[in-house]
Amino acid sequence: MANKTYNVGVIGYGWAATAHIGAINGTNQGSVRAVYSSRALDSAALSAEYGSGITTYQDLDQMLADPAIDTISITSYPNQHKDQAIAAARAGKNLIIEKPLALTLEDCQAIKQAVDEAGVKACVCFELRFISQFQTTRSIIDEGLLGNIHYGEIDYYHGIGPWYGQYRWNTTRDNGGTSLLSAGCHALDAMLLCMGDDVTSVSAMSTQSSHDIFAKYEYPTTTVVLLQFASGKVGKVASVIDCFQPYYLHTHLVGSEGSLLDDKLYSNKLHMRDKKWAQLPITMADSGDVADHPYQAQFQEFFDALDKEEDMPLTSLNQSMKSFEVIFAADLSASEGRPVTLEEIRGNG
């Protein structure tokens, strides 16, 4: 039996949308058939560029009313996600939602409620779970080469200044939100992928570069988070979007049988006694450019799960909500200068 074709409408036509369209069209089942933008677009030009017949809209309700569109990809500004996701879910559309899911926990929960009530499927673009670096890291953990992990740190370093398109809106609290929501969420989500999602409490602090370029930010641009897990593990995540250096997603995991440092491994299980790291043949997450991120692999998994009428692995809405709960706990901790439990966060919802 042939796989179903999923006709996708994209909300927003900016930088992320261009990556989504190509990735969706590159899957076995996905085909972008509509694009909504607040500005007028040329349907024929977009159809020619992407190789699928695309109808453009300036009225979102009109696009959502098209019965031929069964899936919506949301690539708009973060402060628009809640209303657009809820409208799409109520229209019976499956959802692909760019990170951050929304800028408050209440808005995230409202999206989840709408998705659950509509009986549709949704995923969040934590696509780095599908990149070579973390696919391999997860395999090494599952093979037991690190033993029982008790400590980990995953840190996001990416200077988002005026040389970067995101800077224009990312500097505002209304759209950037916080350092973690803006970009560091990738590191925190990777921490939960590697260490588990049984976080019980977090303690966070924030600061900001004194350089003029980062003075435009309406929120602290560096946040460091300490995490306590129910299993006894501890971890650290830093989100640094006010640095001058190449993009770097630092990963260091320490276990009872070995350690992993970025793309290097040391394991007693492999009888390593020469005091040298073993170099892993993996591709590191070394760019913030959406064109370099593994959207196609994630979207393929999403459409495959839709075929089975199941939640997708790794980045389903239910799974991603766990990361956002920790993010909002960390931001509350940083703003109030105290530890915050996950029970407290869930009680506030």
Secondary structure by P-SEA (a helix, b strand, c coil): cbbbbbbbbbccccaaaaaaaaaaaacccbbbcbbbbcbbbbaaaaaaacccbbbbbccaaaaaacccccbbbbcccccaaaaaaaaaaaacccccccccccccaaaaaaaaaaaaaacccccccccccccaaaaaaaaaaaaccccccccbbbbbbbbccccccccccccccccccccccccaaaaaaaaaaccccccccccbbbbbbccccccccccccbbbbbbbccccccbbbbbbccccccccbbbbbbcccccccccbbbbccccccccbbbbbcccccccccccccaaaaaaaaaaaaaaaccccccccaaaaaaaaaaaaaaaaaaaacbbbbaaaaaaac
